[in-house]
């Protein structure tokens, strides 16, 4: 892995940190309890009031490394219940070239923006958040806001050794000729450098940016997830659990609503002018 992906001041979590990820069981249980309570509340609500009003900006969900769209299906369900129109990234498994994944994400954003006639908010988990930030830099005309969850943008190399071994496996498969795998260039060459630099460039002033992080993160150095250009929000969750913990989903919902309300105010001002 390129040394530039692990700047001074950051470090991979220690081996024992992986134990913290065991809290995913409790976080998933918390989601199940919340879902059960929500179902009861809906059944007690007259049918006319069950369907929430659709909010303005569509929301694209981007999964993390080694994961696919299904990893964010619980979050998508919760956001839709709050009135957001969510879309999948169409990434089945985030194990390929990062630049290719960014291109795929950009094409997906173009499709959604053309269909809805508006820019899109992007929620990315881990590597998905880094991809979202890079695409937002590249195409501010498509993105109205980004929310990252456990995304080590400041130091992508500051991750647990278990991920390093997974990357090594993908590189070996790529060398063996297996298509669609992350290559050495994606972690040590020009591909990695370009992706890293894009994820650190300033965003357009009208793009909202919220970075969610947890000091209990057992996969990446939480300090690398705190982008100085973002509104940082600390949660108490494991790295994997951020995708299902209802407390994290509440923060995501709040950030999405703030951006949606901000867009509405901007439109009103434009009409008044």
Secondary structure as UniProt FT lines:
FT   HELIX           3..5
FT   TURN            8..9
FT   HELIX           15..23
FT   HELIX           24..43
FT   HELIX           47..49
FT   STRAND          58..62
FT   TURN            65..66
FT   HELIX           69..72
FT   HELIX           73..81
FT   TURN            82..83
FT   STRAND          86..88
FT   HELIX           98..116
FT   STRAND          120..125
FT   HELIX           127..138
FT   TURN            140..142
FT   STRAND          143..149
FT   TURN            153..154
FT   TURN            156..157
FT   HELIX           161..175
FT   TURN            176..177
FT   TURN            179..180
FT   HELIX           185..188
FT   HELIX           190..198
FT   TURN            199..200
FT   TURN            205..206
FT   STRAND          208..214
FT   TURN            215..216
FT   HELIX           222..225
FT   TURN            228..229
FT   STRAND          231..235
FT   HELIX           240..243
FT   HELIX           246..272
//
